[in-house]
Amino acid sequence: MMTTAVLTEPVARPQPHTRAWWGVAAAVFAIAWGGNEFTPLLVLYKADGLNTTAVDLLLFYYVLGIVPALLIGGPLSDRYGRRALLLPAPLIAALGSLLLASGADLVPLLAAGRVLSGVALGLAMAVGGSWLKELSPPGTGPRRSAMSLTGGFALGAGVAGVLAQWGPLPHTLPYLINVALCLAATGWLMSAPETVPRQHHPGRLRDDLKIPAAGHHRFVRVALPTALWLFACGATAYAVLPTLMAARLPGAPIAFSALVTVVTLGCGFTIQSVARRIDRPGTARAAVVGLTLVTGGMVLAAYAVGALTLWAALLTAVVLGSGYGIALVAGLQEVERLARPDDLAGLTAVFYSVSYLGFGLPALLSFLHDATGLGYSVMYLGLAALAACCLAVVTRNYRDRTAAVS
C-alpha cells in the first residue's frame, strides 16, 4: 500500500509493559461473547419449529456482517486510527443483541441481529487484533488477541446455554447480559491510547484497500490453508453435533450444546497459551500441528455423527478445539511476520474473512443431506480428506525460504 501522506499529531506508542491493552481486550471479549451467545440457542430455535436449514443459515448470516467489516474496517483503521473504527463496535454488538432478544420466532429480526453481531466482531478481529499487537510486547499480541476472542466465544456460549436451558425468559435474558457487558466495555475502551498516527491528505481510499502481502507465497500456502479450517472446526463441534444429538438428550439439549461449545473453545483457549512454544519462526511447525489435529478431528466427527454418543461427541470437541486453538495462533503469527505496519489490520482481515467461511458448513451439509441423501459420516470423511490436502500443502511449504535467505 503506497500512498503519499502528511502525518500530523503523531501518537506516542505506549510502553508494552503498561496495562493499556486491557481495555481493548475487554471490548474484543465482550463482542466475541455476543458473537457466540446465539450458538447454543440453535437447538432452542429448531425445537420451536423453525426450519433446520433456515436456522443454520442464521449462523452464516453472521458472516455477511463479519467479512465486509473485516475487509473494510482493517485498512480504514490503518488510515484513520484504531480508536475511530473500534469504539463503535461494542455498541453495534449491543444493538445486535437487542434485536436477537426481540426476535424470538421472527427470522428477519434474528437475521438482522446476527448481521450486526458480525459487523461488530469483524471490527473487533481486524482492528482490535492489530491494536492489541501494537500495545503488547513483540510476539504476545497474537496470543492476547486469540485468547480474548476465544474466551469471549466460550463464556458467551456457556452462559447463554445455561440461561436458556434453566433460566427465565430463555429467548431474551441471554442476550441482555451481553448488552450490559458491551456497554461496560465501551467505557473501558475509551481509555485505551491510540497507536496509529492520524493521517491528513492520505491519498486514495482504494489504494488503502490494497493489501500486497495477501499475495505473498507464505500467506497463500501456509496462512490461508490453515484459516479455512478454523471455524469449520467450531461449526462442526457446536452446531452440527448438538443438532444431531438433540433427540438422544431430550432432558437438556440446549445445555449439552453449551457444554460442547465450552469444551471446544475451552480446549482452544487453553492450548493457545502453549501454542507459541510450538511455533518456530521460519517454519510452519504450528500450522502443521494444528492441521494434523483438524484432520484427526474430522475423522472423529465422521464417527461421532454416526455413533451419536456423548463421549464420541465430547472427544471430537476436544480434538477439534485443540486444532482450532493451535491453528489460530499459527495463522496470526504468520500474519504478524508478513505484514507491514501499514497493512497489518488489512492482512488480518483477509485471514479472518477466509476463516469465517467455515460457519457456512452446517447449512451446506444440511442442504446436501436433504437434497442428495448423503450421510453426515460420508461428508465428514470427505472433509477429512480435504483437510489432509491442506496439511500436505502446508507441509510442502514448511520452511520459509525468504527467512532463510535473509
Secondary structure, DSSP 8 states (H G I E B T S, - for coil): -----EE-S------TTSSTTHHHHHHHHHHHHHHHTTGGGHHHHHHTT--HHHHHHHHHHHHHHHHHHHHHHHHHHHHH-HHHHHTTHHHHHHHHHHHHHHHTT-HHHHHHHHHHHHHHHHHIIIIIHHHHHHTS-TTTHHHHHHHHHHHHHHHHHHHHHHHHHHSSSTTTHHHHHHHHHHHHHHHHHTTS---S--EES---HHHHT--GGGG-HHIIIIIHHHHTTHHHHHHIIIIIHHHHHGGG-TT-HHHHHHHHHHHHHHHHHHHHHHHHHH--TTB-HHHHHHHHHHHHHHHHHHHHHHH--HHHHHHHHHHHHHHHHHHHHHHHHHHHHH--TTTHHHHHHHHHHHHGGGGGHHHHHHHHHHHH---HHHHHHHHHHHHHHHHHHHHHT-B-HHHHH-
